[in-house]
């Protein structure tokens, strides 16, 4: 199946068999390998359901397997081609060895692999930090991600269809390779799956995120590599309160961000802003931006290339929308959060993003919870740039408002009463 299959590797060599022995804690290859030997090697690594399914495929109705057969199975999962790996998956989800397998069996298998990925991360500092701020037990769920990964598969499918799916599913290929390399003690994949969450001097952080581990894996897989290692919690409505002024103060100049919003009907949607937020009368950002939905089901909306109206934020303007917008155009955003904090709106369509569909109904919604994660480097500070700070530099929102005012008003009009003037006056006090 393609170039990869044309380079199909030979059966396991001597060096590979040594790796199998090391994994099983054997001094040298033996004639047979018992089920108990495999259980000792895997009992603390694999999800219990995944372990049972692998045992069934490996041993069938027997209590032992030849070393050569197990080494071949090991080889297919760890170093084999896409077709090798897909054939093993097909045997797992097709226990009756029929011509076609069922989608429900594949969804269950994918969920087992994702649960194993979670198990493999349980001892990490990243998992520990997320566990502190999540909302158990829902926090551990990867069910929606399993449904998303298998969404393009039919109710019944043959091996060839599974091969095509496996080859084209980047998320699952990466997760599956990591799981089996870890299960077989072959640590070749050091890429990040769970980012390290960082809270900047926040107190009472427990329960501040509505993200599940499945959500985190889903969002992290959609980000550029440099945005997947560390996420900084910049703003949470449960910590900072529902204040537009506070939101701006927390997120302006903080680099790329993930915006996560839960509405009054428990739908969860959001956006990735690829550019650092700055108050502006115009759109900005680039095509690494995207919109997403997490609940009731996962979906990802990537740029169409039709326009570059990715992100917008404005405040105190007399003739322009005041709030935060994503996609579409001024006054008709794909997603818009009003500066009258607590109110949001989604459109019926948006030419900026593919497969645009956000679950919020009605289209105007109330924000129940909102959180913003900084997933890249913040803008350099004036000190880092070697600049002298003024009073206004102490607050990026204030300086941005003043800059905007200077562009849109004559200097003699700055003394007239405007929303931004009140903000600046309060700042100077």
C-alpha positions as semicolon CSV with decimal commas, in nm:
position;residue;x (nm);y (nm);z (nm)
1;X;0,000;0,000;0,000
2;X;0,222;0,283;-0,126
3;X;0,592;0,349;-0,085
4;X;0,601;0,229;0,272
5;X;0,481;-0,117;0,173
6;X;0,733;-0,140;-0,110
7;X;1,002;-0,128;0,157
8;X;0,854;-0,404;0,371
9;X;1,118;-0,525;0,612
10;X;1,232;-0,884;0,651
11;X;1,126;-1,099;0,945
12;X;1,289;-1,029;1,284
13;X;1,668;-1,061;1,290
14;X;1,891;-1,170;1,575
15;X;1,930;-0,818;1,714
16;X;1,554;-0,776;1,720
17;X;1,508;-1,107;1,901
18;X;1,745;-0,980;2,169
19;X;1,515;-0,685;2,221
20;X;1,222;-0,923;2,262
21;X;1,419;-1,115;2,525
22;X;1,499;-0,793;2,706
23;X;1,132;-0,692;2,707
24;X;1,030;-1,033;2,850
25;X;1,326;-1,043;3,089
26;X;1,460;-1,361;2,928
27;X;1,830;-1,451;2,912
28;X;1,787;-1,600;2,564
29;X;1,510;-1,703;2,322
30;X;1,302;-1,995;2,448
31;X;1,088;-2,241;2,257
32;X;0,761;-2,115;2,400
33;X;0,633;-1,807;2,586
34;X;0,354;-1,847;2,839
35;X;0,061;-1,616;2,900
36;X;0,195;-1,553;3,251
37;X;0,525;-1,424;3,108
38;X;0,338;-1,171;2,893
39;X;0,116;-1,069;3,182
40;X;0,417;-0,989;3,401
41;X;0,559;-0,765;3,130
42;X;0,233;-0,581;3,059
43;X;0,019;-0,581;3,372
44;X;0,126;-0,232;3,485
45;X;0,130;-0,073;3,140
46;X;-0,177;-0,162;2,938
47;X;-0,543;-0,081;2,986
48;X;-0,704;-0,402;3,117
49;X;-0,940;-0,435;2,819
50;X;-0,659;-0,378;2,568
51;X;-0,447;-0,638;2,747
52;X;-0,730;-0,895;2,726
53;X;-0,777;-0,827;2,354
54;X;-0,405;-0,864;2,281
55;X;-0,390;-1,184;2,484
56;X;-0,676;-1,327;2,278
57;X;-0,504;-1,244;1,949
58;X;-0,162;-1,366;2,060
59;X;-0,261;-1,692;2,227
60;X;-0,603;-1,762;2,075
61;X;-0,722;-2,063;2,277
62;X;-0,372;-2,173;2,383
63;X;-0,175;-2,104;2,699
64;X;0,159;-2,056;2,523
65;X;0,300;-1,927;2,195
66;X;0,627;-1,998;2,018
67;X;0,900;-1,742;2,058
68;X;0,915;-1,696;1,679
69;X;0,540;-1,621;1,658
70;X;0,551;-1,371;1,941
71;X;0,860;-1,202;1,795
72;X;0,674;-1,165;1,463
73;X;0,374;-1,012;1,643
74;X;0,607;-0,775;1,833
75;X;0,781;-0,680;1,509
76;X;0,457;-0,595;1,325
77;X;0,332;-0,362;1,599
78;X;0,662;-0,187;1,668
79;X;0,860;-0,179;1,344
80;X;0,618;-0,302;1,079
81;X;0,459;-0,114;0,792
82;X;0,119;0,053;0,808
83;X;-0,029;-0,263;0,654
84;X;0,139;-0,478;0,921
85;X;-0,008;-0,266;1,201
86;X;-0,349;-0,243;1,038
87;X;-0,362;-0,623;0,999
88;X;-0,303;-0,665;1,373
89;X;-0,571;-0,408;1,454
90;X;-0,813;-0,585;1,220
91;X;-0,754;-0,915;1,398
92;X;-0,821;-0,742;1,732
93;X;-1,150;-0,581;1,625
94;X;-1,262;-0,885;1,424
95;X;-1,256;-1,171;1,679
96;X;-1,471;-1,401;1,464
97;X;-1,228;-1,366;1,171
98;X;-1,500;-1,259;0,929
99;X;-1,467;-1,056;0,610
100;X;-1,578;-0,734;0,783
101;X;-1,546;-0,584;1,130
102;X;-1,789;-0,358;1,318
103;X;-1,735;0,011;1,388
104;X;-1,832;-0,034;1,755
105;X;-1,545;-0,280;1,799
106;X;-1,299;-0,032;1,645
107;X;-1,428;0,251;1,865
108;X;-1,382;0,033;2,173
109;X;-1,028;-0,060;2,067
110;X;-0,932;0,304;2,003
111;X;-1,068;0,399;2,347
112;X;-0,857;0,120;2,501
113;X;-0,542;0,253;2,330
114;X;-0,619;0,608;2,448
115;X;-0,677;0,484;2,804
116;X;-0,341;0,309;2,787
117;X;-0,179;0,635;2,677
118;X;-0,330;0,798;2,988
119;X;-0,200;0,512;3,206
120;X;0,150;0,556;3,064
121;X;0,144;0,925;3,161
122;X;0,012;0,879;3,516
123;X;0,355;0,904;3,675
124;X;0,452;1,219;3,485
125;X;0,458;1,570;3,628
126;X;0,229;1,680;3,343
127;X;-0,041;1,433;3,447
128;X;-0,006;1,526;3,812
129;X;-0,051;1,897;3,738
130;X;-0,359;1,839;3,520
131;X;-0,501;1,609;3,783
132;X;-0,475;1,897;4,035
133;X;-0,678;2,140;3,826
134;X;-0,922;1,905;3,647
135;X;-1,268;1,798;3,752
136;X;-1,265;1,419;3,816
137;X;-1,410;1,177;3,722
138;X;-1,505;1,332;3,386
139;X;-1,147;1,461;3,355
140;X;-1,014;1,116;3,263
141;X;-1,257;1,055;2,976
142;X;-1,128;0,993;2,622
143;X;-1,459;0,862;2,484
144;X;-1,530;1,168;2,265
145;X;-1,179;1,150;2,120
146;X;-1,230;0,783;2,029
147;X;-1,551;0,878;1,845
148;X;-1,372;1,163;1,666
149;X;-1,084;0,942;1,555
150;X;-1,324;0,687;1,403
151;X;-1,582;0,934;1,265
152;X;-1,502;0,861;0,899
153;X;-1,535;0,484;0,927
154;X;-1,853;0,302;0,811
155;X;-2,059;0,076;1,037
156;X;-1,896;-0,227;0,877
157;X;-1,557;-0,236;0,704
158;X;-1,304;-0,472;0,546
159;X;-0,929;-0,482;0,600
160;X;-0,852;-0,255;0,303
161;X;-1,075;0,019;0,444
162;X;-0,904;-0,011;0,781
163;X;-0,563;0,017;0,615
164;X;-0,667;0,339;0,442
165;X;-0,808;0,477;0,768
166;X;-0,497;0,386;0,966
167;X;-0,267;0,536;0,705
168;X;-0,462;0,865;0,698
169;X;-0,527;0,908;1,069
170;X;-0,230;1,103;1,202
171;X;-0,359;1,127;1,561
172;X;-0,418;0,756;1,604
173;X;-0,100;0,647;1,425
174;X;0,107;0,861;1,656
175;X;-0,074;0,752;1,974
176;X;-0,072;0,385;1,875
177;X;0,300;0,387;1,793
178;X;0,378;0,551;2,125
179;X;0,162;0,304;2,320
180;X;0,317;-0,005;2,165
181;X;0,672;0,128;2,175
182;X;0,617;0,195;2,545
183;X;0,443;-0,138;2,604
184;X;0,734;-0,322;2,444
185;X;0,992;-0,100;2,618
186;X;1,107;0,057;2,291
187;X;1,118;0,426;2,383
188;X;1,176;0,583;2,042
189;X;0,897;0,842;2,049
190;X;0,974;1,132;2,281
191;X;0,712;1,372;2,145
192;X;0,476;1,543;2,386
193;X;0,117;1,422;2,421
194;X;0,018;1,600;2,741
195;X;0,148;1,956;2,786
196;X;0,267;2,081;3,122
197;X;0,001;2,315;3,266
198;X;0,137;2,620;3,447
199;X;-0,060;2,853;3,672
200;X;0,101;3,190;3,733
201;X;0,060;3,253;4,106
202;X;-0,306;3,151;4,106
203;X;-0,474;3,030;4,424
204;X;-0,759;2,780;4,461
205;X;-0,689;2,638;4,117
206;X;-0,856;2,300;4,172
207;X;-1,147;2,253;3,934
208;X;-1,060;2,560;3,724
209;X;-1,051;2,374;3,392
210;X;-1,338;2,206;3,213
211;X;-1,098;2,026;2,978
212;X;-1,075;1,647;2,989
213;X;-0,763;1,451;2,903
214;X;-0,930;1,360;2,575
215;X;-0,985;1,731;2,501
216;X;-0,622;1,808;2,584
217;X;-0,491;1,531;2,357
218;X;-0,724;1,647;2,078
219;X;-0,624;2,015;2,101
220;X;-0,254;1,943;2,144
221;X;-0,257;1,728;1,828
222;X;-0,392;2,027;1,630
223;X;-0,123;2,271;1,747
224;X;0,220;2,338;1,602
225;X;0,498;2,150;1,781
226;X;0,626;2,459;1,963
227;X;0,281;2,508;2,121
228;X;0,244;2,156;2,263
229;X;0,494;2,151;2,550
230;X;0,368;2,403;2,807
231;X;0,027;2,567;2,853
232;X;-0,004;2,870;3,084
233;X;-0,343;2,935;3,242
234;X;-0,380;3,308;3,173
235;X;-0,744;3,354;3,260
236;X;-1,028;3,155;3,418
237;X;-1,368;3,307;3,490
238;X;-1,392;3,088;3,801
239;X;-1,072;3,249;3,934
240;X;-1,069;3,601;3,789
241;X;-1,443;3,663;3,766
242;X;-1,642;3,769;3,460
243;X;-1,476;4,095;3,366
244;X;-1,384;4,213;3,018
245;X;-1,124;4,451;3,155
246;X;-0,959;4,169;3,354
247;X;-0,971;3,933;3,055
248;X;-0,789;4,186;2,837
249;X;-0,532;4,255;3,105
250;X;-0,461;3,881;3,139
251;X;-0,430;3,789;2,772
252;X;-0,291;4,090;2,580
253;X;0,067;4,038;2,471
254;X;0,080;3,677;2,594
255;X;0,153;3,500;2,266
256;X;-0,065;3,234;2,097
257;X;-0,369;3,129;2,300
258;X;-0,641;2,867;2,327
259;X;-0,982;3,012;2,419
260;X;-1,224;2,762;2,578
261;X;-1,589;2,856;2,639
262;X;-1,874;2,665;2,803
263;X;-2,227;2,797;2,745
264;X;-2,539;2,769;2,958
265;X;-2,638;2,447;2,777
266;X;-2,298;2,284;2,858
267;X;-2,175;2,302;2,499
268;X;-1,799;2,366;2,491
269;X;-1,644;2,551;2,197
270;X;-1,335;2,761;2,139
271;X;-1,061;2,892;1,919
272;X;-0,686;2,894;1,877
273;X;-0,549;3,243;1,819
274;X;-0,209;3,206;1,655
275;X;-0,106;3,568;1,711
276;X;-0,050;3,750;2,037
277;X;-0,359;3,949;2,130
278;X;-0,350;4,326;2,075
279;X;-0,639;4,572;2,062
280;X;-0,693;4,661;1,698
281;X;-0,969;4,778;1,461
282;X;-0,865;4,507;1,212
283;X;-0,832;4,128;1,187
284;X;-0,491;3,963;1,220
285;X;-0,337;3,618;1,280
286;X;-0,231;3,342;1,040
287;X;-0,353;3,013;0,898
288;X;-0,241;2,802;1,193
289;X;-0,551;2,940;1,370
290;X;-0,860;2,721;1,404
291;X;-1,200;2,692;1,569
292;X;-1,313;2,383;1,757
293;X;-1,597;2,220;1,949
294;X;-1,539;1,981;2,239
295;X;-1,892;1,904;2,354
296;X;-2,132;1,752;2,278
297;X;-1,880;1,613;2,028
298;X;-1,535;1,698;1,896
299;X;-1,487;1,887;1,572
300;X;-1,205;2,092;1,422
301;X;-1,251;2,382;1,180
302;X;-0,935;2,479;0,992
303;X;-0,883;2,778;0,757
304;X;-1,031;2,768;0,407
305;X;-0,783;3,015;0,262
306;X;-1,077;3,229;0,144
307;X;-0,972;3,516;0,371
308;X;-0,736;3,590;0,661
309;X;-0,993;3,712;0,913
310;X;-0,864;3,495;1,195
311;X;-0,879;3,694;1,516
312;X;-1,002;4,034;1,632
313;X;-1,025;4,217;1,964
314;X;-1,135;4,573;2,025
315;X;-1,260;4,786;2,313
316;X;-1,401;5,136;2,359
317;X;-1,464;5,195;1,988
318;X;-1,763;5,409;1,886
319;X;-1,821;5,264;1,539
320;X;-1,659;4,917;1,550
321;X;-1,759;4,596;1,731
322;X;-1,628;4,585;2,088
323;X;-1,529;4,234;2,188
324;X;-1,337;3,929;2,068
325;X;-1,410;3,776;1,727
326;X;-1,297;3,481;1,515
327;X;-1,356;3,441;1,141
328;X;-1,621;3,592;0,916
329;X;-1,618;3,970;0,896
330;X;-1,687;4,271;1,116
331;X;-2,042;4,259;1,255
332;X;-2,077;3,900;1,127
333;X;-1,814;3,692;1,301
334;X;-1,803;3,314;1,303
335;X;-1,769;3,334;1,681
336;X;-1,795;3,656;1,881
337;X;-1,764;3,735;2,253
338;X;-1,904;4,073;2,351
339;X;-1,712;4,319;2,568
340;X;-2,038;4,323;2,762
341;X;-1,890;4,019;2,933
342;X;-2,098;3,704;2,950
343;X;-2,256;3,725;2,606
344;X;-2,152;3,532;2,295
345;X;-2,278;3,468;1,945
346;X;-2,209;3,216;1,667
347;X;-2,306;3,250;1,301
348;X;-2,484;3,005;1,073
349;X;-2,187;3,003;0,838
350;X;-1,831;3,132;0,820
351;X;-1,618;3,138;0,503
352;X;-1,294;3,167;0,703
353;X;-1,309;2,807;0,830
354;X;-1,380;2,465;0,678
355;X;-1,673;2,253;0,798
356;X;-1,794;2,543;1,008
357;X;-2,053;2,429;1,259
358;X;-2,065;2,527;1,624
359;X;-2,315;2,350;1,851
360;X;-2,448;2,653;2,039
361;X;-2,825;2,682;2,015
362;X;-2,965;2,943;2,028
363;X;-2,705;3,135;1,826
364;X;-2,683;3,398;2,100
365;X;-2,556;3,232;2,417
366;X;-2,454;3,308;2,772
367;X;-2,103;3,223;2,887
368;X;-2,108;2,986;3,182
369;X;-1,731;2,940;3,203
370;X;-1,432;3,067;3,008
371;X;-1,062;2,993;3,026
372;X;-0,764;3,110;2,821
373;X;-0,438;2,916;2,790
374;X;-0,117;3,071;2,664
375;X;0,050;2,803;2,451
376;X;0,351;2,994;2,324
377;X;0,601;3,254;2,431
378;X;0,461;3,587;2,554
379;X;0,570;3,908;2,385
380;X;0,902;4,044;2,513
381;X;0,868;4,299;2,794
382;X;0,999;4,656;2,757
383;X;1,281;4,563;2,996
384;X;1,377;4,269;2,772
385;X;1,378;4,505;2,476
386;X;1,590;4,756;2,669
387;X;1,316;5,020;2,676
388;X;1,217;5,258;2,955
389;X;0,870;5,195;3,098
390;X;0,614;5,470;3,141
391;X;0,309;5,464;3,365
392;X;0,093;5,345;3,075
393;X;0,335;5,062;2,997
394;X;0,240;4,909;3,330
395;X;-0,091;4,804;3,174
396;X;-0,092;4,673;2,813
397;X;-0,468;4,732;2,783
398;X;-0,431;5,098;2,873
399;X;-0,143;5,161;2,633
400;X;-0,322;4,978;2,351
401;X;-0,636;5,183;2,405
402;X;-0,434;5,503;2,398
403;X;-0,263;5,397;2,077
404;X;-0,597;5,322;1,913
405;X;-0,740;5,651;2,032
406;X;-0,445;5,836;1,882
407;X;-0,505;5,672;1,545
408;X;-0,875;5,751;1,529
409;X;-0,906;6,088;1,703
410;X;-0,738;6,425;1,685
411;X;-0,530;6,495;1,995
412;X;-0,760;6,776;2,108
413;X;-1,051;6,529;2,125
414;X;-0,872;6,300;2,370
415;X;-1,008;6,502;2,660
416;X;-1,365;6,422;2,565
417;X;-1,536;6,157;2,772
418;X;-1,476;5,812;2,617
419;X;-1,477;5,463;2,768
420;X;-1,101;5,433;2,715
421;X;-1,042;5,764;2,893
422;X;-1,213;5,633;3,202
423;X;-0,995;5,323;3,190
424;X;-0,677;5,531;3,155
425;X;-0,785;5,768;3,432
426;X;-0,840;5,474;3,667
427;X;-0,505;5,331;3,567
428;X;-0,321;5,656;3,644
429;X;-0,465;5,659;3,993
